Amino acid sequence: MTFSRDSLRVIAASVLLPAFLLASSCDRPAPREGEAGKVLARVGAEAVTVDEFKEALARGTEKYPRIYSGDRKSERLLRHLVDEEALFAQALEDGYDKNPVVAGELRRLVVGEYLKKNLMPLLDGVKVTDEEVSKHYRENLERYRTHELVRAAVISFRVPSGTDEAGRSALFEKAASVLKEARGLPGRVAGFGELAARHSDDSKTRVAGGDIGWIVRSSKGSGLNPDLRAEIIQLQKPGDLSAVIETEKAFYLAKMMELRPARQRPLSEVRSAVHAMLLNAARDGAQEKFYRELRARRKVSINLELLEKLERPPAAD
């Protein structure tokens, strides 16, 4: 890869100069032919012109007023610009223009500038109208319908490993006894109250009356034993209790605390989310088209067979 002196100057300045000098020097353009102006300093074949110096001073004064102040600020800045040219010349002499790190930095800068000038305006120009939002909502009503939710309380009676049939029977009888007590709880007790605190093996929920929070009223879901979930979603109204639920590792009692019906979320409630989703999809499409057209201008080949081999785990010895 061959670099121009101006592109290398940008990289060299960003790597070699102190951070506070970058505002005044790293983006300093080389003098254009016919506009060199009067020369303030020379470093070998390179020159620092009056126009370049004035631009650098203006940028430095604006961004770093405490640094670029005082009686000798002009001289200090000029010496920094001279140092930049000297560092740059030395870096070229030492072959840093052929360094892979420099090549990578230049590649990043070139690609970044190209995307900034060609892709970003394209993406910024993507718009989604109110009518498009409304149309999507009308055609996807079910997508914006909430699920029916159940809030339940559970008492868990864990079956210790190695428990025999007699032990399981004893646990079942204990659960049945607690269920009988639960049926006599006052209506104001939403969950299992003190029964959970005294009997449940679940340390996370027993202090809250066994409250496990809200779950979707569906047989599908994670986090609960499937048999326990199946019994909970069969409960019909707040206050309903399950029978003793027997599983391999535990016995359970379940109680419905609250029921939240499914509802259709109005467009006003989801408009911003729909707009964002459609906008992101449109921008993704525009970006994919941008890269597709780039690839179409080049001869591109991809060795998927080799890629598949690279992704395979190494064979065991």
Buried (B, 14 or more C-beta within 10 A) or exposed (E): EEBEBEBBBBBBBBBBBEEBBBBBBBBBEBBEEEEBBEEBBEBEEBBBBEBBBEBBBEBBBEEBEEBBEEEEBBEBBBEBBBBBBBBBBEBBEEEBBEEEEBBEBBEEBEEEEEBEEEBEEBBEEBEBEEEBBEEBBEEEEEEBEEBBBBBBBBBBBEBEEEBEEEEBEEBBEBBEEBBEBBEEBEEEBBBBBEBBBEBBEBEEBBEBBBBBEBBBBEEEEEEBBEBBBEBBBEBEEBEBBBEBBBEEEBBBBBBBBEBEEEEEBEBEEBBEEBBEBBBEEBBEEBBEEBEEEEEEEEEEEEEEEEEEEEEEEEEEE
